[in-house]
Amino acid sequence: MISRRDLLLSIGAGGALLGTSRSSFAAAERVGKMEAMLPPAKGNRVVICGGGWAGLTVAKYLRRENQNIEVVLIERNPSFFSCPISNPWLADLVNLEFLMHDYNQPASKYGYRFINQPVVGIERDRKRVYTPQGYIDYTFLVIASGIRYNYAPWFGEDKDLARQAKLNYPGAMIPGSEHLALKRKIKDFEEGEFVMTVPPGLYRCPPAPYERACMIAEVFRRNKVKGKIIILDPKEDIAPKGPGFRAAFEQVYLGMIEYVPRATVREVDLAGKVIKTTAGDFKFKDANLIPPQQANDLVWMADLIAKDKEGKPTGWADQDPLTFQAKADPNVFLVGDVISPALGVTYPKSGHQANAQGKIVAKFIAGRIAGKEPKPGSLMPDNTCYSMVNGSPQEAIVINVSYEYSESEKKITPKARTINDRSEALAKATYEWARAIYRDMFI
């Protein structure tokens, strides 16, 4: 049980109340005077936590499915910043306006409510979401809150070291100021080793670190930097799109990118600027330290994290991979980067995938309200992922994946098509794809 003082401090600061009990929130209502933010819903109210690619899509398509559904989108950031296309932005191939969008525009057009607040608590038994300004009741809850960093494998329980790593060597896998900090680092880098870590296990957008290495190398080439990028990867080889990235490393940026496989991080010495791995120790002048990742705090707050065979948390949400409904709660849906692998498939934690899943979730919620829920497996997501591998001329590679569900085998099978031959046509298609998805979410 957290104390009254800690509860109020956390609410006042907009902090996440992880593991907070129902009685704690009862205390918050009494002592913190937490009242309802909105009047009682006249019908069905869907509250969406997280305004990324998944949450925005659910909000728009729910309203398109049924204008009588009250939709509330809660997001702590005042404006949208896109992680997809952020790597070309690091190399000044697009401007900042290409990544940023206004939350108010789609909310106004499609008639849902946008609330710019952090979520500080979730009570599934009372069907309430808490913000610092009060609580909101829901009929259905959608958690589309993305990822959080997990520095524990590097620093144990030392939160100060984790804070230092995030501040000085940001992972820039969560949109916002970390990207701005990384871009400044790249621009100011003069010489030496610039180290990048690839996270172990599941992480947001698997091709992103390799694309980022290409775009950093593009900046270094342009600025005539005397140095190189070292990629420390715990995997055996680059995946996905390995041949395409390797060709870029060896042909476009020869001598500028060193790829080190089987390099699981054992220790990060921030003071000495040394990363100790299973492939050896690596000193660095500067770094993009991308840590291991987990589902965002809100999934933990809602107590919807999957457990392994030993009963230990896997770090990712426990959901049905066909309906995206929480296994523990039929009134909660989990969508986008938060989800766990299931039925033989690991959906990539990508923007395209999140957008595709968001449309499916909207169909299931609207169908349930109407009493005509789709058959599980009849709606399947897809994925497209472009990666820019050359900045001058601009050239990209791509992977497209479709998914098929076999009811008899209870299995999802991915079918992938990869183009590893980089081209200017694919670079042009990269931006066309992004504009199309932005239009789908915002216009």
Phi, psi and omega in degrees: 000128176279154183284161177303317182297313180296323179299311182293322178296319181293318178295316181297328180270357182073025182278160180278129179266080186289129177071018182290136182276168179299320181295329177296320179287331173298320176295322180297321180294323181284307188277317181274359179055044178284120180241170179297131176286327184236154174294161179305143180293142178280340179213230178273129178242127176251122177257127181248122179260107179119120182253042175270204184297324180283309184299317178299320181293316178301315182301309182297312187284335172297315180293326176290326179289320186205110182292345181275351177280125175278122183244130179237120178255121180251125180216134184282337180272141183286338179218159183275133176233125186271126170289312172302136184079357179290334178291314172301327177296325177302328181262014178062030176277338172225163179267173184296328180298335179292332183267335190257142182217162185265124179291331186291328183300305180291328178299317179291317184293318186260357171079031172251162183266129176256125179242116181271081181212154169282153171269125183249356179188151177225126175242103183289328181291329178262356180056057180225144172244135183252138169237170177299341182264359180136185183254161178229125177280151179221158168269313175231146179241135175243123176254112183228052194264002175078214188248169166225158177278148177234092182277357184303319178299337179267318190236006181062229182266008181282094183289334179292319177295321177298318179297317180297318180297315181294322182286315188268333181224063189300143179288330180053044171247359174242126189296145176134220188294336179299323179294320178297319179294318180295319180297320177297317179302313183295317181296322185273351185293135185247318180195162177107196183263126174251113187261137174239137175254137173263128184293150172280161176068212181278144176202165183294128174051081184310324179282349191303315182299324182286320174298318180298320178301319178296318182288327175293318177298325177299317178294317180297319179296317180296321183270002180056046180285135176268089182180186180210164179258130177249120179260118179259109187242126178289343182283169177288329183200169179294133176202139356278182178058036182305309181301322180293317179290319180298319179299320179294317179299319188271338185249314183277319186238047182303126178082355183259339182234125175249119180261125182241106179279170178051040183248069177288130182288127177258323183205143175241114179262096183292320182294318181272354182054056179225135173248121180262124184229174176291349178255008180122180180260142184228120175275153180218149173275321175208171188202156168245092185271100179267109186278170171305157187230159178217173171297148181303162182309326186296328178290322176293318179301322180276359180058051181235027178277135178292155177239150178277187183296336180269002179084013180266146180298134177278340182098353183233159187291148182260099186224160172285128184284353179261322181254342183066019175279141176297134181295333183267353186205112182292349181263004181237135176241141182240128190216149177088216189292348185284344197278160179267158170293152177194156178054038173082007182226144171248104176295133178295146179272077186235164178295315180298315180298318179297318178297317180294318178295323180300321178294322179293316179299319178300319179297317182291318180293312180297321179294321179295318178297323181275355183076021181226056184293136179298156176288128178304130181097347179282340177241117182237144178283174172221176180212140171227132181222109174270148176225125178280124183241359176208138182258343182209093002283161179289125180220146183222166171235170186207152170229135175241135181227130170249162184229137177238139180252129175257112181292325181292323181265351184052053186216143174255129181245123176275144174236112187253146172230119184244136172248105181268351178277110183293149180202159176290330178297320179289329175295317177297319179295330177303310182288325177295319177300312182298315180298322180295318179291319177301316178300320182295328182269327192248336189246000000 
